[in-house]
Amino acid sequence: MSVSIVWFRNDLRLSDNPALIKALESGHSVVPVFVLDRETDGVRPPGAASRWWLHHSLHALDASLRRLGSRLVLRRGPAEKVLDDLAAECGAAAVFWNRAYDRGSRERDTRLKNALSERGVAVESFKANLIFEPWEITTQGGGAFKVFTPFWRTCRTASPAAPLPAPKRLPAPKSWPAGEPLASWRLLPTSPDWASGIRAAWTPGEDGAQQRLTQFLDEALEDYRDARDLPAVEGTSRLSPHLSFGEISPRQIWQAAMTRGASAATEKFLSEVGWREFAYHLLFHNGDLAERNFRPEFDAFPWADPDQALAAWEHGRTGYPIVDAGMRELWATGWMHNRVRMIVASFLTKDLLIDWRHGERWFWDTLVDADHANNATGWQWVAGCGADAAPYFRVFNPVLQGEKFDPNGDYVRHWVPELAHLPNDAIHRPWTAAVPADVYPEQIVEHGAARDRALAAFQSIKKSA
């Protein structure tokens, strides 16, 4: 029997997986493979927190495949060479995969597709991790959108395709190609093992994704419009890492949400799914989104030397409780509430005047939901240099943000326990309670003066433009 290879990557699931279904329909035996590629230029390797998640997600996927009489073959190296060699080794008739949208992956995929085709191997790629392809949603003039609202309005005029069911069987090859043990990849931290908080917070894998979705729809969707901004409340879906690794598809989320009926809460939740679509739309049309300012006038922006201020921000020692709580939540759990992400990003880029790319890289390494498109789009939006960006003069006041979205200080008390004894009127202003500096650090910058400095820097690039 001929062989069809399915190349898994950011689609670590069996359901709604077009490449897997196509391989099954080919009538060939199916060889699922995952390639750990840390060597191809332009393809960004996963950060530390993502490597933890990847280990557990691959383990879960292999277990699911084995229940179908199959298994996941693990290999590492440049994906082009690994897959070309594997196709020759198996005598593969076809190789299928689901599309990635960052520039490095697209260029690599094109080279691989050409190489395999030249050897007579059928190759096909599919849409699996977006509801709409970046080239399917265009302006009236056929161009790319740069503003979310008209982009989303256009998306809402279309109907997403229904998700595909998971296969009930997968024909195995007569002999399995060799693979590497997952443990040999050393994706998990050991010395020290810093992942205990992440282990407690998450269940990677397709089953964990489906459980998370059901729990959100049952318990939090109704109050989503308001609760989503409160970091002390379980008001968000927390599906982002499952989406990032493709353990669940946006079509599945869309369909499940729509079955709960039309409501303002459902529409708001779907618009957040739409923001992810918009981020990938931007990434596809601007391949260097994580490295270059979307708005080129920011190339002349007078960023400050990060020095010790960056380290204080990274480790939650800025003297601003809502900022420090967010950064400590990130370090402990590999995740941060979205409202707090905006606050800490504004603090870094505007209060500290540190280039957004430093923050983007830190998030890439520490987030379990680190995502090519969302990470860069979010940072550029807050910094003011991105598409559909918040106006640069919108500088989040970390004190007022804390008082508005964590009014009782529950979030700060959890993540900054040295301030837990403070009353509500001081929890976001610990300097008013004379908290000793050896208990909690003094403010590394005064917000009012920092805001004035940021606005002056912005005016300087406007004048030179």
C-alpha positions, 0 to 999 in steps of 0.5 A: 500500500502506498503511503501518505505523510501528514506533516503536523505542526501548529494543528495538533488535533484530529478533529477539523484537520483537513490534511489528515482527512485528505490523507485518509481519503487518499486510500493510502496508509497514513504516516503522521509526523512532527518535525522539530525545526530549529535550523531553518532561517526565518522560521522562529523556534518556540520559546521556553514556555511554548516548548513545555506546552509542545512536549505535552501536546505532542504526547497527547496527540500521539496518544490520540493517534494510537487509539486509532491504530496509528502513532506520531513519528518524531524527527528533528532537523531542517523540515525540508530535508527531514520530510524529503528524506522521509518521503523517499524512505517511505516511498510516499505517494503524497505529503499533506499539511495545513498552512502556516502564514508567517513568511519564513514558513511560507517560503520553506513550504514553497521550497518543499512543495517544489522539491517533492513535486519534482520527484513525483510526490503529490503535495497539497496544503489546506486551510485549517487554523483560520476561518478565512484565508488572508487573501479571501478577505479584501477591501473593495479595491482588492487590497489588504485591510489595515483597520479592524472594524471594516475587516471584521464587518466584511468577515461577518458577511461570510459564512464559515465552513463547518468543522470536519469530524475526526477520523475513526481509523487511520490505516497504518503502514506495513512498517513504521519509519523510525522516530525519536523519543519525545524525551530526547528533545528535552523540551521540559525544564529541569535545572531548575524546573520552573514549570510547576505553576504552568502544570497546575494551570493548564491541560495541553492537548485536544481534550483539554481544549474541548473541555476549556471551550465547554467550560467557558461557554457554560460558565462565562460566556453570558457575562463575557462583555464585562467580565473579560476586562476583570483580571481577578475573574475567570471571565475569558475563554483562556483558549489562546494556547490551545489555538496557538498549537492548533489543538482546537480550530477557530471554526470549532470555536465559532460553531460551538459559540453560535449554538448558544444563540445570538447575543451581545456576549457571543458577538463580542466573543466572536469579534475576539476570534476575529481579532486573531484573524485580523492579526494573521491578515496583517502577518501575511501581508507584512511578513516582518511584523515582529521585527519592523514597525508597521508605521515606518515613521516610528523607525526614528523613534528615540527609544531609551536604553533598556538597562535595569528598567527592562529587568525590573519590568520582566520580573515584576519589580516596577513599583506599580502593583497592577504591572507587577502582578501581570508580570508575575502571573506570566512568569508563574503560569505562562499566561497573562490576562489580556487587559493586563497585557495592554497595561504592561505593554503600555508601561514598557513602551511609554512609561519606560520608553523601551522598544516594543520589540524587547517586550515582544521577545520576552512574551515570545519566550514566556507565554504558553500562547506565544503566537506569530501574529497575535504577539506582534500585532498586540505589541505594535497596537499598544506601542502606537506603531501598528495597524489600527493602533491605539493613538500614541497619546493614549498612555495607560495610567497603571494606577487608574487601570488597576483601580478600574479593573481590579477595584478590590485589589484581588488580582494584585493581592494574589500575585503581589502578596507582600501588598495583601495587607493594604486597604483597597484605597492603597492597594494600587498606590502602595507609596501612600501607605509607606510600604518599605522599599525592602518589602516592595520596590519604589516606583522606578518612574513617576507616571506623570513625568514619564507620560510627558516624556513619551508624548515629547518623543512622539512629537519629535518623530512627527516633526521629522516626518 
